[in-house]
């Protein structure tokens, strides 16, 4: 009768033939999580600042609208109130759009800084990995040549 092959031993031998550096994978995961945390911080900070600008703008607009809708004694005062409202709104819109542009510019700068920092870290990690692999190959080659 044929003897059944032990697949546990086969799998163990197979996995042993292809060692995986779990420390490197853990480090990569931690680095990615840290980078994601920083990106999230940038995005949430920008969203918070944008919400502040929008809220302030809406509150000011409603206050001016309230002033504009008050009863006037002369018909010409309604036209003047509408003109003043439109004029002030155009001015405030320009100011708020500039504030939004500043937020966007800050996000862009912080994102570029994060990307450059991440690239530098990746380059350093890759250099370390290549050096480690080179050292291991060199050691194995020396061992193989001295074993003859």
C-alpha positions in Angstrom: 0.0 0.0 0.0 1.2 3.5 -0.8 2.3 5.6 2.1 0.4 9.0 2.4 2.6 12.0 2.1 2.7 14.3 5.1 1.7 17.7 3.7 2.5 19.5 7.0 6.1 18.6 6.5 6.0 19.6 2.8 4.5 23.0 3.6 6.9 23.6 6.4 9.8 22.8 4.1 8.3 25.0 1.4 7.8 28.0 3.7 11.3 27.5 5.1 12.7 27.7 1.6 11.1 31.2 1.1 11.8 33.1 4.3 9.7 36.3 4.8 11.1 39.2 6.8 8.0 39.9 8.9 9.8 42.7 10.7 10.2 44.6 7.4 6.5 44.1 6.7 5.5 45.3 10.2 7.8 48.4 9.7 6.2 49.1 6.3 2.7 48.9 7.8 3.6 51.1 10.7 5.3 53.7 8.4 2.2 53.6 6.1 -0.1 54.1 9.1 1.9 57.0 10.4 1.9 58.6 6.9 -1.8 58.2 6.6 -2.3 59.7 10.0 -0.3 62.8 8.9 -2.3 63.1 5.7 -5.5 62.8 7.6 -4.4 65.5 9.9 -3.7 67.8 7.0 -7.1 67.1 5.4 -9.0 67.4 8.6 -7.2 70.7 9.5 -8.1 72.1 6.1 -11.7 71.0 6.4 -12.0 72.6 9.9 -10.5 75.9 8.6 -12.8 75.8 5.5 -15.8 75.2 7.8 -14.8 78.2 10.0 -14.6 80.4 6.9 -17.9 79.2 5.5 -19.7 79.6 8.8 -18.4 83.1 9.4 -19.3 84.1 5.9 -22.8 82.7 6.2 -23.3 84.4 9.6 -22.1 87.8 8.2 -24.3 87.5 5.1 -27.4 86.7 7.1 -26.7 89.7 9.4 -26.4 92.0 6.4 -29.5 90.4 4.9 -31.4 91.1 8.1 -30.4 94.8 7.9 -31.4 94.9 4.3 -34.9 93.5 4.9 -35.8 96.0 7.5 -38.6 98.5 6.7 -37.5 101.7 5.2 -39.2 105.1 5.2 -38.4 106.0 1.6 -38.7 103.8 -1.5 -35.2 104.9 -2.6 -33.8 103.5 0.6 -34.7 100.0 -0.5 -32.6 100.4 -3.7 -29.7 101.9 -1.7 -29.9 99.0 0.8 -29.9 96.4 -2.0 -27.0 98.2 -3.7 -25.0 98.4 -0.5 -25.7 94.7 0.2 -24.5 93.6 -3.2 -21.4 95.8 -3.0 -20.4 94.5 0.5 -21.2 90.9 -0.6 -18.9 91.2 -3.6 -16.1 92.5 -1.4 -16.6 89.9 1.3 -16.7 87.1 -1.3 -13.3 88.2 -2.6 -11.9 88.2 0.9 -13.3 84.7 1.7 -12.2 83.3 -1.6 -8.7 84.5 -0.8 -9.0 82.8 2.6 -10.0 79.5 0.9 -7.0 79.9 -1.4 -4.7 80.3 1.6 -6.1 77.1 3.1 -5.6 75.2 -0.2 -2.0 76.6 -0.5 -1.2 75.4 3.0 -2.6 72.0 2.3 -0.6 71.8 -0.9 2.6 72.8 0.9 2.1 70.3 3.8 1.3 67.5 1.3 4.4 68.1 -0.7 6.5 68.2 2.5 4.9 64.9 3.7 5.5 63.3 0.3 9.2 64.4 0.2 9.7 63.2 3.8 8.1 59.8 2.9 10.2 59.5 -0.2 13.3 60.2 1.8 12.3 57.6 4.4 11.6 55.0 1.6 14.9 55.7 0.0 16.7 55.2 3.3 14.8 52.0 3.9 15.6 50.7 0.4 19.3 51.5 0.9 19.3 49.6 4.2 17.5 46.6 2.6 19.9 46.6 -0.3 22.9 46.8 2.0 21.6 44.0 4.1 20.9 41.8 1.1 24.4 42.5 -0.3 26.0 41.6 3.0 24.0 38.4 3.2 24.9 37.4 -0.4 28.6 38.3 0.2 28.6 36.2 3.4 27.0 33.3 1.6 29.5 33.6 -1.2 32.4 33.6 1.1 31.0 30.6 3.0 30.5 28.8 -0.3 34.0 29.5 -1.5 35.6 28.5 1.8 33.6 25.3 2.0 35.3 23.9 -1.1 
